[in-house]
């Protein structure tokens, strides 16, 4: 009786057949002149892919040079030659157009392009790029409500990215210090109405910088060299922000407890979802995952009592 897997195929022990050497023909790499896609580039070709490349590179170069109207024109021309099934290039072009429109102050067109990209987003990579674009557009036009919502969505989608928390915390602090310079305007019919009271903004800023500091501290274990130095500087930034916000010790402990609940290696690995289909993931909103817990913990009331007792003493 033979044990399963104990016998071998005889072919494993046969000598390899002699392989005739294959001669490799010489290969001449295609060379291109600098900025070969410039105004002198031939557009009379029948190759739609070649035309697409020419206009795409023209748009990218013009964007890099800060010539946003020229870039917008080039991207618009490029879009005409992008095939319907080339979704990656199409999204890249539409995003470039939206950024150019933003720089040119064309708010309505920029919003229309953002809306188009929103409808076509199908995975987490698309959604991440879309939210980063929304942050740029909303910040440029001073739209606080949509900007806060987009930053919070980024924190929910990528909860272990410290820089998203840093940006949201900075936004809250800016709002606290320069509240009249930004418009609390909602441009999306299903957007949640934010409570922009100073107390709520202060609390949200505190939780963001605490979360940022916790994440950076965990990341230190696998960093070295200039990355570790950058981490130390970022932690110092978070500590300075918290010193400026000045939460009392009880508030600090309560917020740290809530914001560190999911910070363990196993949970962080499980939540890795880069490129996953949006239909296959279930994202908790910022409010469900952190904000409601913090409000229910009575942090604001505890902080008020703590500050009152400190003032009496």
C-alpha positions in Angstrom: 0.0 0.0 0.0 1.4 3.3 -1.1 1.0 6.5 1.0 -0.6 9.3 -0.8 2.2 11.5 -2.3 5.0 9.0 -1.7 5.3 7.9 -5.4 7.0 10.1 -8.1 6.4 10.5 -11.7 9.4 9.0 -13.6 9.5 12.1 -15.8 10.9 14.1 -12.9 14.2 12.1 -13.1 14.6 12.2 -16.9 17.4 14.3 -18.3 16.4 17.6 -19.9 16.3 17.6 -23.7 19.0 19.5 -25.5 17.7 22.9 -26.5 18.9 24.4 -29.6 20.4 27.8 -29.1 18.2 30.6 -30.4 19.9 33.5 -32.0 18.5 36.9 -30.9 18.3 39.4 -33.7 19.6 42.9 -33.0 17.1 45.3 -31.6 17.2 49.0 -32.2 15.3 51.0 -29.5 13.1 53.8 -30.7 14.5 57.2 -29.8 12.5 60.4 -29.5 13.6 64.0 -29.6 13.0 66.1 -26.5 9.4 67.3 -26.5 8.7 65.4 -29.7 5.0 65.9 -29.0 5.2 69.7 -29.3 3.4 71.9 -31.9 5.6 70.6 -34.7 4.4 67.0 -34.1 2.5 65.4 -37.0 -1.2 65.1 -36.3 -2.1 63.9 -39.8 -1.5 60.3 -38.8 -4.4 57.8 -38.8 -3.2 56.3 -35.5 -5.6 57.4 -32.8 -3.2 56.2 -30.1 -0.4 58.4 -31.4 -2.7 61.4 -31.4 -3.8 60.5 -27.8 -0.2 60.4 -26.7 0.7 63.7 -28.3 -2.2 65.6 -26.7 -1.7 63.9 -23.3 2.0 64.8 -23.1 1.3 68.3 -24.2 -1.3 68.7 -21.4 1.1 67.2 -18.8 3.9 69.5 -19.8 1.7 72.6 -19.9 0.3 71.7 -16.4 3.9 71.4 -15.1 4.7 74.8 -16.6 1.6 76.4 -15.0 -0.1 77.1 -18.4 -3.4 75.8 -17.4 -5.5 77.0 -20.3 -3.1 75.4 -22.8 -3.2 72.2 -20.7 -7.0 72.2 -20.6 -7.2 72.6 -24.4 -4.7 69.7 -24.9 -6.6 67.4 -22.4 -9.9 68.2 -24.1 -8.4 67.3 -27.5 -6.9 64.1 -26.0 -10.2 63.0 -24.6 -11.6 62.9 -28.2 -9.1 60.1 -29.1 -9.4 58.0 -25.9 -11.2 54.7 -26.6 -14.3 53.9 -24.5 -12.6 50.9 -22.9 -9.5 52.8 -21.8 -10.8 53.8 -18.4 -7.4 54.5 -16.8 -6.4 57.1 -19.3 -9.9 58.6 -19.4 -10.0 59.1 -15.7 -6.5 60.5 -15.8 -7.5 63.1 -18.4 -10.7 64.0 -16.7 -8.8 64.6 -13.4 -6.3 66.7 -15.2 -9.1 68.8 -16.7 -10.7 69.3 -13.3 -7.5 70.5 -11.8 -6.9 72.9 -14.7 -10.5 74.3 -14.4 -9.9 74.7 -10.7 -6.7 76.7 -11.3 -8.5 78.8 -13.9 -11.4 79.5 -11.5 -14.0 77.6 -13.6 -15.9 76.3 -10.7 -19.0 74.9 -12.4 -17.0 73.0 -15.0 -14.6 71.7 -12.3 -17.6 70.5 -10.3 -19.2 68.8 -13.3 -16.0 66.9 -14.0 -15.7 65.8 -10.3 -19.3 64.6 -10.6 -18.6 62.6 -13.7 -15.6 61.0 -12.1 -17.8 60.2 -9.0 -20.2 58.3 -11.2 -17.5 56.2 -12.8 -15.6 55.3 -9.6 -15.6 51.5 -9.2 -12.8 50.6 -6.8 -11.0 52.0 -3.7 -8.1 53.4 -5.9 -10.6 55.4 -7.9 -12.3 56.6 -4.7 -9.0 57.6 -3.1 -8.0 59.7 -6.2 -11.5 61.2 -6.4 -11.5 62.3 -2.7 -8.0 63.8 -3.1 -9.3 65.7 -6.1 -12.4 66.9 -4.2 -10.1 68.2 -1.4 -8.1 70.2 -3.9 -11.2 71.6 -5.6 -13.2 72.4 -2.5 -10.3 74.0 -0.7 -9.5 76.2 -3.7 -13.1 77.5 -3.8 -13.4 77.8 0.0 -16.2 75.3 0.5 -16.0 74.1 4.1 -18.8 71.6 4.2 -17.8 69.5 1.3 -14.1 69.8 2.2 -14.7 68.5 5.7 -16.8 65.7 4.4 -14.2 64.6 1.9 -11.4 64.7 4.5 -13.5 62.6 6.8 -14.3 60.1 4.0 -10.5 59.8 3.4 -10.0 59.0 7.1 -12.7 56.4 6.9 -11.4 54.8 3.7 -7.7 54.9 4.8 -8.0 54.9 8.6 -4.3 54.0 9.1 -2.9 56.9 7.0 -1.6 59.5 9.5 -1.5 62.3 6.9 -5.2 62.2 6.2 -5.8 62.8 10.0 -3.2 65.5 9.9 -5.0 67.3 7.1 -8.4 67.0 8.8 -6.9 68.3 12.1 -5.3 71.3 10.3 -8.6 72.1 8.6 -10.4 72.1 12.0 -7.7 74.4 13.5 -7.8 76.7 10.5 -11.6 76.9 10.9 -11.2 77.7 14.6 -8.7 80.5 14.0 -10.1 81.9 10.7 -13.8 80.9 10.9 -15.0 83.8 8.7 -12.7 83.2 5.8 -14.4 80.0 4.6 -18.0 79.4 3.5 -19.9 76.6 5.2 -21.6 75.8 1.9 -23.0 72.5 0.7 -23.0 71.7 -3.0 -24.0 68.1 -2.8 -27.7 67.2 -2.2 -26.9 64.3 0.1 -24.1 66.0 2.0 -24.3 65.9 5.8 -24.7 69.3 7.5 -21.6 69.9 9.7 -21.9 71.4 13.1 -19.2 74.2 12.9 -19.5 75.2 16.6 -16.1 76.0 18.1 -16.5 73.3 20.7 -17.1 70.6 18.0 -14.3 71.8 15.8 -11.9 71.9 18.8 -12.9 68.3 19.8 -12.4 67.1 16.2 -9.0 68.7 16.0 -7.9 67.1 19.2 -9.0 63.6 18.1 -7.3 64.0 14.7 -3.9 64.9 16.2 -4.1 62.2 18.8 -4.9 59.6 16.1 -2.1 61.0 14.0 0.4 60.7 16.8 -0.7 57.2 17.7 -0.3 56.0 14.1 3.1 57.6 13.7 4.3 56.0 16.9 3.3 52.6 15.6 5.0 53.2 12.3 8.3 54.1 14.0 8.9 50.4 14.6 9.5 49.7 10.9 11.3 52.9 9.9 14.8 54.1 9.8 17.0 56.9 8.3 15.4 60.0 6.9 11.9 58.4 7.0 12.3 58.0 10.8 13.5 61.6 11.1 10.5 62.8 9.2 8.3 60.7 11.5 9.8 62.4 14.6 9.2 65.8 13.1 5.6 64.9 12.3 5.0 63.6 15.9 6.4 66.9 17.2 4.0 68.8 15.0 1.1 66.8 16.4 2.3 67.4 20.0 2.6 71.2 19.3 -0.9 71.2 17.9 -2.3 69.4 21.0 -0.4 71.8 23.2 -2.0 74.7 21.4 -5.5 73.1 21.7 -4.7 72.3 25.4 -7.2 69.5 26.3 -7.1 68.5 29.9 -5.7 65.2 31.1 -9.1 63.5 31.3 -10.1 64.5 27.8 -6.8 63.4 26.5 -7.1 59.9 28.0 -10.7 59.5 26.9 -9.9 60.5 23.3 -6.8 58.3 23.2 -8.9 55.3 24.3 -11.5 55.8 21.6 -9.0 56.6 18.8 -6.7 53.6 19.6 -9.5 50.9 19.7 -8.7 49.5 16.3 -4.9 50.1 16.3 -3.5 46.6 16.5 -1.4 44.8 13.8 -4.1 42.2 12.9 -6.8 44.7 12.5 -4.6 47.0 10.4 -3.7 44.1 8.1 -7.3 43.1 7.7 -8.3 46.6 6.6 -5.9 46.7 3.7 -8.2 47.1 0.7 -6.2 48.8 -2.0 -7.9 48.3 -5.3 -10.9 46.4 -4.0 -14.3 46.9 -5.7 -16.5 49.4 -4.0 -19.4 46.9 -4.1 -17.4 44.4 -2.0 -16.5 46.6 0.9 -18.7 48.1 3.6 -17.2 51.3 4.9 -18.3 52.8 8.2 -18.8 56.5 8.1 -16.5 58.8 10.1 -19.5 59.5 12.4 -20.3 55.9 13.0 -16.7 54.8 13.5 -15.4 57.5 15.8 -17.4 60.7 16.3 -20.6 59.1 17.8 -18.4 57.1 20.3 -16.6 60.3 21.4 -19.8 62.2 21.9 -21.4 59.3 23.8 -18.3 59.1 26.0 -19.2 62.6 27.4 -15.8 64.1 26.5 -17.1 67.6 26.0 -19.0 67.6 29.3 -16.0 66.2 31.1 -13.7 68.9 29.5 -16.1 71.6 30.5 -16.1 70.4 34.2 -12.4 70.1 34.2 -11.9 73.6 32.8 -14.4 74.9 35.4 -12.6 73.3 38.3 -9.2 74.5 37.0 -10.5 78.1 36.8 -11.9 77.9 40.4 -8.6 76.6 41.7 
